[in-house]
Amino acid sequence: MLLRRLTPADAPAYQSLRLAALRECPTAFSSSYEDECDTPLSTIEAHMAPDSARNRFGAFDGDALVGVVGVGREGAAKLRHKGFVGGMVVAPAWRNKGVGRQLLAHALAFADAMPGMRQVTLAITAGNGAALALYASMGFRVFGQEPRALCVDGVFYDTIHMRREVTTAAAGPRRATL
């Protein structure tokens, strides 16, 4: 299994995997198939450019993209100490084989190395026990639940918010809070 940052050349494979996930698991994402199906490849390629602030990592079996995860940081100066993980997808044939864990570990290592990073957050749909267990095993802890955060086909779903402290040297010195 090869793990690496996605490049513009990966845009078609990424879009295919993403759209399949949006159709298969519409409650797992805040976006929908209808929101993304007409996104031009040029837009996705731009998001994967080396100078983009977006960081998407892929798991490859040979040339086949079998999983993806995104990681980034908040843009505003007062929020730049916070990172986030999102858009995790593992193709059905590759689930329960450790691909998600490997991808998440790779993304977290990237986030942990970002200068000044203090914490990483994510959100998952309540009821997604497998994702909750994976994230908890990787150091994330629940800090809140948003009722009725998603509405899919007229049904409401809660979102669970999780965070993980960054404890590496990249975080820099900590200041006492009053």
N, C-alpha and C positions, 0 to 999 in steps of 0.2 A: 504494500500500500504506500503510495507516494502522497505526501501532504505538501502543498505549496500554495502561495498566493496566486489568485487567478489573474490572468492578463486579458487584454482585449480579445485575443484569439480564442479565449474560452467562452466568450459571450453566447454563441449559439448553444453550447452544451449546458451552460448555466441556465439560460432561459428555458430550455426544454425541461430540465430537472425542476426548476422553480414552478413552472406552469403545471406540471404534473402533480406536484405537491399541493398547489393551491386547489386543484380539482379534487384530489384524493382526500385532503384533510382541511376543508374550508374553515373549520373552527380553530385551527392551530395558528392562524396568521391574521394580523389585522388588515392585510391587503386581501384582495380577491382576484380570482382568475379574470373576471371582467375588468378589473382595474388595470391589470398588467398585460393582458393578451395582445394588445396593440402597441406595446412599447417597442419602438424601433431598436434594432440591434445597435445602432450608432449611439443611442443613449446608454445602453448597458455597457458598451465598449468604453465610453467616456468614464463611467463609474469605476472601471477596472484599470484605467490608465495609471502608470506608476506614480504620477504626481497627485492622484486623487486622494482625498481624505478618507475615502471608503476603503475598507480592507476586507476582502472576501477571500477565504481560504477554501481550497477544494481537496477532496480525497479522490485519488485516481487509482483505478485498477487497470493497469496498462494505459490506454488512451481514454478509457471510459471514466467520466466524472460520476462518482457514486455518492458524493456527499458534499455539502457546503455549509459554511457558517460565516457570519459577518461579525466584525468587531471594530469599534471606533471609540472616539471620545467626544464629549460635548465641545461645542465650538466657542461658546461665550467664555470670556476670561475668568469669571467667577465660578464657572462650572467645569473648567478643563481638568480638574482633578478626578472627574468621573468618566468612566468608560462604560460601554454597553456591548452586549452580545445579542445578536438577533438573526433571524432568517435561517435557522438551523434546519437542514433537510438532509435526510439519508434515504436513498432509494430503497424501496421495499425489500428487494432481494438482499440488501446489505445490512438490514437492521438486525440487532441482537448479535452482532459480530464484532463489536468494539469500535466500529467506525466513528460513531458519534462521540465516544469518549476520546478517541485520538484527535478528532477535529477540535473538540472543545479544549483539550489540553494544549494543542497548538495555538489556538486563538488566545487562550489565557496567558501563555508564555509571551506572546506578542504584546498583549495589553500590559502585562507586568513589567515589560521592558520600556514602556513609554515613560519618559521623564515626567515626574510629578504626578503620576497616576496613583490614586489612593483607594479607589473602589471601582468595581465593575457591577453593573446591574443587568437584569433581564426580566422579561415578563413572559409568563406562560398561561395558557388557558387552564382554569381549574378543571380537574378531572383527568388531566394528562399525567397519570401516575408514573409512567416510564420516564418522561422528561423530568418530572419533579425529583425522582430518585437519582437520576444521573446528575442533575445540577447540585443536589444536596451532597452527593458523594464527592463532588469537586469543590466543596467549600462554600457553596451558596447557601444563604439562610433567608427564609421568608421574612419580609418586613411589612407586608400589607397585602390586602386583597381588595380589588375594586369590583364592586357588584355591578352586574349588567354592563360590563365594559364592551362586549362585542354583541352584535345582533346579526345572526346568520339565518336567513330564511324565516324571520319573525321570531326566532328563539334567542333568548339572551344567555350569555355566558359570562361568568366572572373571570377576572384576570388576577393571577397571583404574581406579586412583585418580589424579586429576590435580589440579594446583593452579596458580594464577596469582597473582603478586604484584600488590598494588595500590600504585601509585606516585604517586597524586595527593596534593594538599595535604590532602584530607579525612582522610587516614590520620594526620596529626598528626606530631609529632616522634618520632623513633625513639630508643629507649634501647639502649645497648650491652649485649650479653650476655656473660657470663663463660664 
